[in-house]
Amino acid sequence: MNENHAVLCASPEWAEHLESEVLEPLVATVDLGDDMLELGPGPGAATRWLRHRVRRLVALELDATAAARLAEEFADSNVTVEVGDCTCAPFPDASFDAVGTFTMLHHLPTQDQQFATLAEAFRLLRPGGVLVGADSLASQELHTFHEGDIYNPIDPARLLVFLQAAGFARVTLAVDLGLRFTAHKPPEEDR
Ligand SMILES: C[S@@+](CC[C@H](N)C(=O)[O-])C[C@H]1O[C@@H](n2cnc3c(N)ncnc32)[C@H](O)[C@@H]1O
């Protein structure tokens, strides 16, 4: 992440935005279950909120320095931090009841990696489990904000196609100031 992200994503204003505009509305409509995986936690704004809503939260972060900071903050808590790549996550099939990705998909350099991440989320979910996510819509302002960083915004229509192609059902997609989505792995009896 560039310096703009380091400042914004660690700020109380970002945490407040994420909680009230993203996490609360998303989580109000689904059951997260007991075991959740968060992809790309960064400085941990969503992690701090989510960990009180599940029994166990695993945070998978590509950046080893960010992961080490989080691991220190959440030592002796219900959060486990792992260093790894969400396109090929180091967990067995059907390990989680919920997977979350917040402001992360546009940091994946290619559409193939975005699809691979959604397919990984599907693989990692138990039947009946839910993917919850949010991301930004493309804009010139965000393009500038990402100077020197990866900026690959995901188009809402493509996201919908990717979710369906990965196998998800009961997909909801809200498009307003940003993107918010929920998508379920069908229960065993529907597959
Ligand atoms: C913009 S930050 C978002 C942080 C947090 N989710 C939030 O909304 O505040 C994106 C994060 O995704 C992480 N990331 C990027 N590519 C990743 C990958 N392939 N696997 C796991 N994490 C990744 C980055 O290192 C960064 O911490």
The ligand as a Tripos MOL2 file, in Angstrom:
@<TRIPOS>MOLECULE
LIG
   27    29     1     0     0
SMALL
NO_CHARGES

@<TRIPOS>ATOM
      1 C1         -6.4800   -1.0960    1.0320 C.3       1 LIG1
      2 S1         -5.9610   -2.3300    2.1450 S.3       1 LIG1
      3 C2         -7.5120   -2.6830    2.9530 C.3       1 LIG1
      4 C3         -7.3340   -3.0180    4.3900 C.3       1 LIG1
      5 C4         -8.6300   -3.3280    5.1630 C.3       1 LIG1
      6 N1         -9.3160   -4.4740    4.5970 N.3       1 LIG1
      7 C5         -9.5320   -2.1320    5.2260 C.2       1 LIG1
      8 O1        -10.5400   -2.1070    4.5050 O.co2     1 LIG1
      9 O2         -9.2310   -1.2230    5.9810 O.co2     1 LIG1
     10 C6         -5.7090   -3.8010    1.1650 C.3       1 LIG1
     11 C7         -4.9460   -4.8750    1.9040 C.3       1 LIG1
     12 O3         -4.9660   -6.0730    1.1340 O.3       1 LIG1
     13 C8         -3.6900   -6.6780    1.2370 C.3       1 LIG1
     14 N2         -3.4910   -7.5690    0.0680 N.ar      1 LIG1
     15 C9         -3.2090   -7.2150   -1.2140 C.ar      1 LIG1
     16 N3         -3.0910   -8.2950   -1.9790 N.ar      1 LIG1
     17 C10        -3.2890   -9.3720   -1.1720 C.ar      1 LIG1
     18 C11        -3.2760  -10.7780   -1.3870 C.ar      1 LIG1
     19 N4         -3.0170  -11.2950   -2.5970 N.pl3     1 LIG1
     20 N5         -3.5290  -11.5960   -0.3370 N.ar      1 LIG1
     21 C12        -3.7860  -11.0750    0.9000 C.ar      1 LIG1
     22 N6         -3.7950   -9.7550    1.1630 N.ar      1 LIG1
     23 C13        -3.5540   -8.9050    0.1390 C.ar      1 LIG1
     24 C14        -2.7290   -5.4990    1.2360 C.3       1 LIG1
     25 O4         -1.4480   -5.8630    1.7080 O.3       1 LIG1
     26 C15        -3.4750   -4.5370    2.1480 C.3       1 LIG1
     27 O5         -3.1560   -4.7490    3.4940 O.3       1 LIG1
@<TRIPOS>BOND
     1     1     2 1
     2     2     3 1
     3     2    10 1
     4     3     4 1
     5     4     5 1
     6     5     6 1
     7     5     7 1
     8     7     8 2
     9     7     9 1
    10    10    11 1
    11    11    12 1
    12    11    26 1
    13    12    13 1
    14    13    14 1
    15    13    24 1
    16    14    15 ar
    17    14    23 ar
    18    15    16 ar
    19    16    17 ar
    20    17    18 ar
    21    17    23 ar
    22    18    19 1
    23    18    20 ar
    24    20    21 ar
    25    21    22 ar
    26    22    23 ar
    27    24    25 1
    28    24    26 1
    29    26    27 1
@<TRIPOS>SUBSTRUCTURE
     1 LIG1         1 GROUP 0 **** ****
